[in-house]
Amino acid sequence: MRGETVRKAPAGERDPEFGPWLAQATILVVDDEPGMRNFLVRTLSPRCKRIEEAADAEEASRKLDQHHFDVVILDNIMPGKNGVDWLIEQRAIGFFADAILMTAYADLETAIRALRAGAVDFVLKPFRSNQILNAVARCLDRMRLQRENFVLRYELRATADHILLRDKLIGGSAAIQQVRETLARVAPLPTTVLLTGESGTGKEVAARSLHALSDRSAKPFVPVNCAAIPPDVIESELFGHVRGAFTGAEAGREGLFLHAQGGTLFLDEIGEMPLATQSKLLRVIEDRRVRPVGAEREVPVDLRFVFATNANLEKLVQQGGFRPDLYYRINVMQLKLPPLRDRGDDVLELASLFMHKLSQQLGMPPVPIDKATKAALSAYAWPGNVRELRNLIERSLILGGFPEDFRGQRPASVAAPSGTLEEVERRHILAVLEETGGDREETARRLGISRKTIDRKLVSWNA
């Protein structure tokens, strides 16, 4: 292909001088001088993943429509349209990559206009190869830190408690072993995966394991809890927005789709996504292109989708709460996570591990798990699954011992359950709700399930 250089070095190669991210970078060079383009291509192509070149602003715009670039190296003085004006235009219609401006004229006015246009570095001609390599390396480091910080802040907002075991599926039961084997089989493939199962069964842990086993493991894993984002901002959070797209959008921002570029996007609680956003998500999955809010350009994305839900999506489709075309598109490979009650002795292994890890986190001595407690842990139905177990261990550490009902004196509804599992679950949730004086948030926290799950169950029980 004209204007494209494909890197032949191993994708994971690290440049000791310019950092590990250069080998994974895609770069666009925009300059009307063939000699300068050739110099930059010779300098960068042995070190980066892909480099393309454009002779003018019009060709550069076409390249941006076709491909995603991490960095654009842009000459300022070009025939037709100068680099700063072109950059201002691109920022307005949906361009989020870092731009390095090259110029032979170091006047203050040009520098100020370049910064206002969104250029992150400024290189004076003539320059040495090391100067441009250092400028690109700084851009990539800055971009990586920005994306990591954004994702970490999002995770802190979306996650109420500490996440343990987030990269491992612990246990030796046949049920969890089968899950591990299936994940290992599907991880190398580009197949979309739908993880189902009750709340607290470890769907995010499974998604992280899938990412770690895939060829995208060196790229970002971005978890998104669709139920935790208000409907009026979910589109901006996912797709990003350009400056002025809505009141308060004083600057453009990449969305979570673009933060996951090259990696894995995990959309949890997909059944809670608003219908209007579902239609846009379907288009992204099919076209692999994202249109930020207020943007004219669709940005190409390269990522893997993993979805999760504890709801019955087929039933939601029948009720009109979930798009059937989206359901059939994401339900390519469905993997159900087993509830903790079906995992045998895994509950004891997890309890011991939680006790060890949480005692270190809280700075408290571990609480012994005696035979009576082990028997009670094994006999309990665990409606909140692994999350409820973790919360019980933390509560026991704070209190200095297990609650009495986990020391061989369990209530009749748990020690000798009668009726169906749904009836046992109903009695237990209502009992905890009574203990908390009707506080649904506290009940959800104690059980290790979401507030939405509590609300949904109470509505179905007319409670």
C-alpha positions as CSV (number, residue, x, y, z in Angstrom):
1,M,0.0,0.0,0.0
2,R,1.3,3.4,-0.9
3,G,2.5,5.5,2.0
4,E,2.4,2.7,4.5
5,T,5.4,1.0,6.2
6,V,4.7,-2.2,8.2
7,R,7.1,-2.9,11.0
8,K,8.8,-6.3,10.8
9,A,10.3,-6.4,14.3
10,P,8.5,-8.5,16.9
11,A,5.4,-6.7,18.3
12,G,6.6,-7.0,21.9
13,E,10.0,-5.6,21.3
14,R,11.1,-2.9,23.7
15,D,13.4,0.0,22.7
16,P,15.7,0.5,25.7
17,E,16.1,4.2,24.9
18,F,12.6,5.3,23.8
19,G,10.4,3.0,26.0
20,P,8.2,0.0,25.4
21,W,5.3,1.7,23.8
22,L,6.9,2.8,20.6
23,A,6.9,-0.8,19.2
24,Q,3.1,-0.8,19.5
25,A,2.5,2.7,18.1
26,T,0.8,3.7,14.8
27,I,2.1,7.0,13.4
28,L,1.0,9.4,10.6
29,V,3.5,11.8,9.0
30,V,2.1,14.8,7.3
31,D,4.5,16.9,5.3
32,D,4.6,18.2,1.7
33,E,8.4,17.7,1.4
34,P,9.3,14.2,0.2
35,G,12.7,14.4,1.8
36,M,11.3,15.1,5.3
37,R,8.7,12.3,4.9
38,N,11.4,9.8,3.9
39,F,13.7,10.9,6.8
40,L,10.9,10.4,9.3
41,V,9.8,7.0,7.8
42,R,13.4,5.7,7.9
43,T,13.8,6.9,11.5
44,L,10.5,5.6,12.8
45,S,9.5,2.5,10.7
46,P,12.1,0.1,12.3
47,R,10.8,1.0,15.8
48,C,7.0,1.4,15.5
49,K,4.2,-1.0,14.5
50,R,2.9,1.0,11.5
51,I,3.7,4.3,9.9
52,E,1.9,6.1,7.0
53,E,2.6,9.3,5.3
54,A,0.5,12.1,3.7
55,A,1.7,14.9,1.4
56,D,-1.0,17.4,2.3
57,A,-3.9,18.1,4.7
58,E,-6.5,16.6,2.3
59,E,-4.7,13.2,2.1
60,A,-4.1,13.3,5.9
61,S,-7.9,13.7,6.5
62,R,-8.5,10.6,4.3
63,K,-6.0,8.6,6.3
64,L,-7.6,9.6,9.6
65,D,-11.0,8.4,8.2
66,Q,-9.5,5.0,7.4
67,H,-7.2,4.2,10.3
68,H,-6.6,4.9,14.0
69,F,-3.2,6.6,14.7
70,D,-1.6,7.1,18.1
71,V,0.5,10.1,17.0
72,V,0.4,12.5,14.1
73,I,3.6,14.3,13.2
74,L,2.5,17.4,11.3
75,D,4.3,20.1,9.3
76,N,2.9,23.6,9.8
77,I,3.7,25.3,6.5
78,M,2.1,23.4,3.7
79,P,0.4,24.4,0.4
80,G,-3.4,24.8,0.6
81,K,-3.8,24.6,4.4
82,N,-1.3,25.0,7.2
83,G,-0.9,22.4,9.9
84,V,-2.4,24.5,12.8
85,D,-5.6,25.3,10.8
86,W,-5.9,21.7,9.8
87,L,-5.4,20.5,13.4
88,I,-8.1,22.9,14.6
89,E,-10.6,21.5,12.1
90,Q,-9.8,17.9,13.0
91,R,-10.2,18.5,16.7
92,A,-13.7,20.0,16.0
93,I,-14.9,17.0,14.1
94,G,-13.5,14.2,16.2
95,F,-9.7,13.7,16.4
96,F,-8.1,12.7,19.7
97,A,-4.6,11.5,18.9
98,D,-1.5,13.4,20.1
99,A,-0.1,15.8,17.5
100,I,3.5,17.0,17.2
101,L,3.9,20.2,15.1
102,M,7.1,20.7,13.0
103,T,8.1,24.2,12.0
104,A,11.1,26.1,10.8
105,Y,9.8,29.4,12.4
106,A,10.0,29.6,16.2
107,D,7.7,32.6,16.7
108,L,5.6,32.8,19.9
109,E,2.3,33.4,18.0
110,T,2.6,30.1,16.1
111,A,3.5,28.2,19.4
112,I,0.5,29.6,21.2
113,R,-1.9,28.8,18.3
114,A,-0.4,25.3,18.1
115,L,-1.0,24.7,21.8
116,R,-4.6,26.0,21.6
117,A,-5.2,23.7,18.6
118,G,-4.2,20.8,20.7
119,A,-0.6,20.1,19.7
120,V,1.2,18.5,22.6
121,D,4.8,19.1,21.3
122,F,6.7,21.5,19.1
123,V,9.8,20.5,17.1
124,L,12.0,23.1,15.3
125,K,13.4,22.2,11.9
126,P,16.1,21.1,11.3
127,F,16.2,18.4,14.0
128,R,18.0,15.2,14.7
129,S,16.4,11.7,14.7
130,N,16.7,11.5,18.5
131,Q,14.7,14.7,19.0
132,I,11.7,13.4,17.1
133,L,12.0,9.9,18.7
134,N,12.0,11.5,22.1
135,A,9.0,13.7,21.2
136,V,7.0,10.6,20.1
137,A,8.1,8.6,23.2
138,R,6.8,11.5,25.4
139,C,3.5,11.5,23.6
140,L,3.0,7.8,24.0
141,D,4.0,7.9,27.7
142,R,1.6,10.8,28.3
143,M,-1.2,9.0,26.4
144,R,-0.7,5.8,28.4
145,L,-0.8,7.6,31.7
146,Q,-3.9,9.6,30.8
147,R,-5.8,6.4,29.8
148,E,-4.6,4.5,32.8
149,N,-5.6,7.3,35.2
150,F,-9.0,7.7,33.4
151,V,-9.8,3.9,33.6
152,L,-8.6,3.7,37.3
153,R,-10.8,6.7,38.3
154,Y,-13.7,5.1,36.5
155,E,-13.1,1.8,38.3
156,L,-13.0,3.6,41.7
157,R,-16.3,5.3,40.9
158,A,-17.9,2.1,39.7
159,T,-16.7,-0.3,42.3
160,A,-17.9,0.0,45.9
161,D,-15.5,-2.5,47.5
162,H,-12.0,-3.7,47.1
163,I,-11.5,-6.2,44.3
164,L,-9.6,-9.3,45.3
165,L,-8.8,-12.2,43.0
166,R,-9.6,-10.0,40.0
167,D,-7.2,-11.8,37.7
168,K,-7.8,-15.4,38.9
169,L,-10.5,-18.0,39.0
170,I,-9.8,-19.7,42.3
171,G,-11.0,-23.3,43.1
172,G,-10.6,-26.9,42.2
173,S,-14.2,-27.9,41.6
174,A,-15.3,-29.5,38.3
175,A,-17.6,-26.5,37.6
176,I,-14.9,-23.8,37.8
177,Q,-12.3,-26.1,36.1
178,Q,-14.7,-26.3,33.1
179,V,-14.9,-22.5,33.0
180,R,-11.1,-22.2,33.0
181,E,-10.8,-24.7,30.2
182,T,-13.5,-22.9,28.1
183,L,-11.8,-19.5,28.7
184,A,-8.4,-20.9,27.6
185,R,-10.0,-22.3,24.4
186,V,-11.8,-19.1,23.4
187,A,-9.1,-16.5,24.6
188,P,-6.9,-16.7,21.4
189,L,-9.9,-16.1,19.2
190,P,-11.5,-12.8,18.3
191,T,-14.9,-14.1,19.3
192,T,-17.3,-11.9,21.3
193,V,-18.1,-13.6,24.6
194,L,-21.2,-13.2,26.8
195,L,-20.7,-14.1,30.5
196,T,-23.9,-15.0,32.4
197,G,-24.6,-16.0,35.9
198,E,-25.9,-14.7,39.2
199,S,-24.5,-11.5,40.8
200,G,-21.2,-12.1,42.5
201,T,-20.2,-15.2,40.7
202,G,-17.0,-13.7,39.3
203,K,-17.9,-12.5,35.8
204,E,-15.4,-9.7,35.8
205,V,-12.7,-12.1,37.1
206,A,-13.5,-14.4,34.1
207,A,-13.3,-11.4,31.7
208,R,-9.9,-10.4,33.1
209,S,-8.7,-14.0,32.8
210,L,-9.9,-14.0,29.1
211,H,-8.0,-10.8,28.4
212,A,-4.8,-12.1,30.2
213,L,-4.8,-15.3,28.1
214,S,-5.4,-13.4,24.8
215,D,-2.9,-11.8,22.4
216,R,-4.3,-8.4,23.6
217,S,-3.0,-8.9,27.1
218,A,-0.4,-6.1,26.7
219,K,-3.1,-3.6,25.8
220,P,-5.8,-2.1,28.2
221,F,-8.6,-4.0,29.9
222,V,-11.4,-1.5,30.4
223,P,-14.3,-2.6,32.6
224,V,-17.6,-0.7,32.3
225,N,-20.5,-1.2,34.7
226,C,-23.5,-0.1,32.5
227,A,-25.8,0.0,35.6
228,A,-23.5,2.5,37.3
229,I,-23.5,5.2,34.6
230,P,-26.5,7.6,34.6
231,P,-28.5,7.2,31.3
232,D,-28.0,10.9,30.4
233,V,-24.2,10.6,30.3
234,I,-23.6,7.0,29.3
235,E,-23.2,7.9,25.6
236,S,-20.5,10.5,26.3
237,E,-18.7,8.1,28.7
238,L,-18.6,5.3,26.2
239,F,-18.1,7.2,22.9
240,G,-16.4,10.4,24.1
241,H,-17.3,13.9,22.9
242,V,-15.8,16.9,21.1
243,R,-15.5,20.3,22.5
244,G,-18.9,22.1,22.6
245,A,-20.9,19.0,22.0
246,F,-23.1,19.9,25.0
247,T,-23.3,22.4,27.8
248,G,-20.2,22.0,29.9
249,A,-18.1,20.2,27.3
250,E,-15.3,22.7,27.4
251,A,-12.8,20.3,25.9
252,G,-12.9,17.1,23.8
253,R,-12.5,13.8,25.5
254,E,-11.9,10.2,24.4
255,G,-14.5,7.7,25.6
256,L,-14.1,4.3,27.2
257,F,-14.2,2.7,23.7
258,L,-11.1,4.6,22.7
259,H,-9.4,4.0,26.0
260,A,-9.7,0.3,25.3
261,Q,-8.0,0.7,21.8
262,G,-6.2,-2.5,21.0
263,G,-7.4,-4.3,24.1
264,T,-10.6,-5.6,25.7
265,L,-13.7,-3.7,26.6
266,F,-15.8,-5.4,29.3
267,L,-19.4,-4.2,29.4
268,D,-20.9,-5.5,32.6
269,E,-24.7,-5.4,33.4
270,I,-25.3,-5.0,29.6
271,G,-29.1,-5.6,30.3
272,E,-29.2,-2.2,32.0
273,M,-28.0,-0.2,29.0
274,P,-30.6,2.2,27.7
275,L,-32.3,1.2,24.4
276,A,-31.0,4.3,22.6
277,T,-27.4,3.4,23.5
278,Q,-28.0,-0.2,22.5
279,S,-28.6,0.7,18.9
280,K,-25.3,2.7,18.8
281,L,-23.4,-0.1,20.5
282,L,-24.7,-2.5,17.8
283,R,-23.3,-0.3,15.1
284,V,-19.9,-0.1,16.8
285,I,-19.7,-3.9,17.1
286,E,-20.6,-4.4,13.4
287,D,-18.6,-1.5,11.9
288,R,-15.7,-1.2,14.5
289,R,-16.1,2.5,14.3
290,V,-17.1,5.0,17.0
291,R,-18.7,8.4,16.6
292,P,-18.0,10.7,19.6
293,V,-20.9,12.9,20.7
294,G,-21.0,16.0,18.5
295,A,-18.4,14.6,16.1
296,E,-18.6,14.4,12.3
297,R,-16.0,11.7,12.0
298,E,-16.2,8.1,13.0
299,V,-13.1,6.9,14.7
300,P,-11.8,3.4,13.8
301,V,-11.4,1.1,16.9
302,D,-9.7,-2.2,17.3
303,L,-10.8,-4.0,20.4
304,R,-12.5,-7.1,21.7
305,F,-15.9,-7.1,23.3
306,V,-16.8,-9.1,26.4
307,F,-20.3,-8.7,27.8
308,A,-21.8,-9.8,31.1
309,T,-25.2,-9.9,32.7
310,N,-27.1,-11.5,35.6
311,A,-30.4,-10.9,33.9
312,N,-32.3,-13.1,31.5
313,L,-31.6,-11.3,28.2
314,E,-34.0,-13.5,26.3
315,K,-36.8,-12.5,28.7
316,L,-35.8,-8.9,28.4
317,V,-36.0,-9.2,24.6
318,Q,-39.5,-10.6,24.8
319,Q,-40.5,-7.7,27.2
320,G,-39.0,-5.1,24.8
321,G,-36.3,-4.1,27.2
322,F,-33.4,-5.3,25.1
323,R,-32.9,-5.1,21.3
324,P,-33.1,-8.6,19.7
325,D,-30.6,-7.7,17.0
326,L,-28.0,-6.7,19.7
327,Y,-28.8,-9.9,21.7
328,Y,-28.1,-12.2,18.7
329,R,-25.0,-10.2,17.9
330,I,-23.4,-10.5,21.4
331,N,-24.6,-14.0,22.1
332,V,-21.9,-15.7,19.9
333,M,-20.2,-17.6,22.7
334,Q,-22.1,-17.7,26.0
335,L,-20.4,-18.9,29.2
336,K,-22.3,-19.3,32.4
337,L,-20.5,-18.8,35.7
338,P,-21.5,-21.4,38.3
339,P,-23.0,-20.1,41.6
340,L,-20.9,-20.6,44.7
341,R,-23.4,-23.2,46.1
342,D,-22.5,-25.5,43.2
343,R,-18.8,-25.3,43.6
344,G,-18.3,-27.7,46.5
345,D,-15.2,-27.1,48.6
346,D,-14.3,-24.0,46.7
347,V,-16.1,-21.9,49.3
348,L,-13.6,-23.1,52.0
349,E,-10.6,-22.3,49.7
350,L,-12.0,-18.9,48.9
351,A,-12.8,-18.2,52.6
352,S,-9.2,-19.0,53.6
353,L,-7.8,-16.8,50.8
354,F,-10.1,-13.9,51.6
355,M,-9.1,-14.3,55.3
356,H,-5.4,-14.1,54.5
357,K,-5.7,-11.2,52.1
358,L,-8.2,-9.1,54.0
359,S,-6.4,-9.5,57.3
360,Q,-3.3,-8.0,55.7
361,Q,-5.3,-5.2,54.2
362,L,-7.1,-4.3,57.4
363,G,-4.1,-4.9,59.6
364,M,-6.1,-7.3,61.8
365,P,-5.3,-10.9,63.0
366,P,-7.0,-13.6,61.0
367,V,-10.0,-15.3,62.5
368,P,-9.8,-19.1,62.9
369,I,-12.2,-21.0,60.7
370,D,-13.1,-24.0,62.9
371,K,-15.0,-27.2,61.9
372,A,-18.4,-25.8,62.8
373,T,-17.8,-22.7,60.8
374,K,-16.5,-24.7,57.8
375,A,-19.7,-26.9,58.0
376,A,-21.9,-23.8,58.1
377,L,-20.0,-22.2,55.2
378,S,-20.4,-25.3,53.1
379,A,-24.1,-25.7,54.0
380,Y,-25.1,-22.1,53.2
381,A,-26.8,-21.3,49.9
382,W,-24.8,-18.0,49.2
383,P,-27.4,-15.9,47.3
384,G,-24.7,-13.2,47.0
385,N,-22.1,-15.8,45.9
386,V,-18.4,-14.9,46.1
387,R,-19.0,-11.3,46.9
388,E,-21.2,-12.2,49.9
389,L,-18.5,-14.5,51.1
390,R,-15.9,-11.8,50.9
391,N,-18.1,-9.4,52.8
392,L,-18.8,-12.0,55.5
393,I,-15.0,-12.5,56.0
394,E,-14.4,-8.8,56.2
395,R,-17.2,-8.4,58.8
396,S,-15.8,-11.3,60.8
397,L,-12.3,-9.7,60.9
398,I,-13.8,-6.4,62.1
399,L,-15.9,-8.1,64.8
400,G,-13.0,-10.4,65.8
401,G,-15.0,-13.6,65.1
402,F,-17.7,-15.1,62.9
403,P,-21.3,-14.2,63.6
404,E,-23.1,-16.7,65.8
405,D,-25.0,-18.2,62.9
406,F,-21.7,-19.2,61.3
407,R,-20.5,-20.9,64.5
408,G,-22.9,-23.9,64.3
409,Q,-26.0,-22.0,65.4
410,R,-27.5,-21.1,62.0
411,P,-31.1,-20.1,61.6
412,A,-33.5,-22.9,60.6
413,S,-34.0,-21.3,57.1
414,V,-30.3,-21.9,56.3
415,A,-29.3,-24.8,58.5
416,A,-32.1,-27.0,57.3
417,P,-33.5,-25.3,54.2
418,S,-37.0,-26.3,53.2
419,G,-38.8,-25.5,50.0
420,T,-37.1,-24.4,46.8
421,L,-33.9,-22.6,46.5
422,E,-35.8,-19.4,45.5
423,E,-37.8,-19.7,48.7
424,V,-34.7,-20.0,50.8
425,E,-33.2,-17.0,49.1
426,R,-36.3,-15.0,49.6
427,R,-36.5,-15.7,53.3
428,H,-32.8,-14.9,53.8
429,I,-32.9,-11.6,51.9
430,L,-36.0,-10.5,53.8
431,A,-34.4,-11.5,57.1
432,V,-31.3,-9.4,56.4
433,L,-33.6,-6.5,55.2
434,E,-35.4,-6.7,58.6
435,E,-32.1,-6.8,60.5
436,T,-31.0,-3.5,58.7
437,G,-34.3,-1.8,59.4
438,G,-35.3,-1.8,55.8
439,D,-32.1,-0.2,54.6
440,R,-31.7,-1.6,51.0
441,E,-28.2,-0.2,50.5
442,E,-26.9,-1.9,53.7
443,T,-28.8,-5.1,52.8
444,A,-27.2,-5.2,49.4
445,R,-23.7,-4.5,50.9
446,R,-24.1,-7.3,53.5
447,L,-25.3,-9.8,50.9
448,G,-22.7,-8.8,48.3
449,I,-25.3,-8.0,45.6
450,S,-26.3,-4.8,43.9
451,R,-29.0,-2.5,45.1
452,K,-30.7,-3.0,41.8
453,T,-30.9,-6.7,42.4
454,I,-32.5,-6.1,45.8
455,D,-35.1,-3.7,44.2
456,R,-35.8,-6.1,41.4
457,K,-36.4,-9.1,43.7
458,L,-38.6,-7.1,46.1
459,V,-40.8,-6.0,43.2
460,S,-41.1,-9.6,42.0
461,W,-42.1,-10.7,45.5
462,N,-44.5,-7.7,46.0
463,A,-42.5,-7.0,49.2
